[in-house]
Amino acid sequence: MVAAASEAITDAPFGSVFADRMALCEFREGQWSQPGVVRTEALSLHPGAHVLHYASGCFEGLKAFRSDGGEAWLFRLDRHVARMRTSAELLCLPVPEPELLAAMIRRTVESNRDEIPPPPGALYLRPTLIGTQANIGAAATSSTEAFLYVLASPVGDYFRGSGMRALRLLVEVDHMRSTPDFGAAKTGANYAAALRHVARARREHDADQVLFCPGGDVQETGASNFLLIDDHEVVTKPVDGSYLDGVTRDSVLRLAADLGYRVTERDITADEVIAWTRRGEAALSGTAAVLAGVGTLVFRGQEYTVGDGGVGRNTRRLREALTGIQHGASPDRFGWLTPV
Ligand SMILES: *Cc1c(COP(=O)(O)O)cnc(C)c1O
């Protein structure tokens, strides 16, 4: 019965099921309240709350895993905490101390320990920070009040059932996902800015995602970083503030270097992506999908098959190297796991 119930949860679409408890605290009169753990249920917000009008919200996404023996750990907690602080700063929200944020994430995992699915499933954690001050005249000032909470969602294998299907991407050179200096914020505002382009790509090209390359400069897709891979090299754009500095991206680059690949961080053009994928591989990286192979590109009305259209062997190899560490099957050689 228990197994059936947890299977049902991890069979549900990613992010559609929530764990029972979340850590929560409030910022008010210049300080954070003592964080507590509450049931995952509706929050009370004033209809004039800053986030609802001026989009003062940011979030994180990280995973907790567990062993058969019941131990649990977080993957790269420090990097996610640091990035949330960067996002909070970019959105002029109160910036929580690293210790507060880390403690709230750990408490959320502890409080939902029984809801962590076994690998390849995980407990996906969504720390969220929103401006709650009730003042629709505050367009030009930052919110003096905020909620900080950590939602948790048991998730299965992102590719469950699809056998790790290679993705179909629309290569978009006319539109931007974000602005050149706001791409580093993990914020709903950037998703809102990209949504109509992603929705159109789905509708008109049956694409899974859009690879944003404003003026030909390859940045990332709507929610994942982009890498070119072959038997010898991994190439990706350097971190420059125009796109989200992914923790998975960083982890894959470190593992690739360790496995003997040359790691090259340089600007890439859309034309070069087409040329590369005649012989090499392309992949998307992100916490949810880990490393997902690209099978088809649609560019200027033409369709290009990447390799044989499936997930490339180097992509699989790097993905397995990473999930091996995350699932506790390989040694944690880089110190990426935090026990909870
Ligand atoms: C979260 C996110 C990523 C992936 O970052 P990870 O840290 O690897 O999960 C990439 N792009 C965008 C826009 C994101 O929001």
The ligand as an ORCA input file, in Angstrom:
! r2SCAN-3c Opt
* xyz 0 1
  C      16.803     27.149    -12.494
  C      17.161     27.523    -13.888
  C      18.187     26.882    -14.610
  C      18.915     25.657    -14.093
  O      19.651     25.891    -12.950
  P      20.058     24.662    -11.998
  O      20.746     25.327    -10.878
  O      20.956     23.795    -12.803
  O      18.806     23.975    -11.627
  C      18.513     27.359    -15.858
  N      17.859     28.411    -16.396
  C      16.867     29.036    -15.749
  C      16.198     30.183    -16.397
  C      16.477     28.619    -14.476
  O      15.469     29.251    -13.855
*
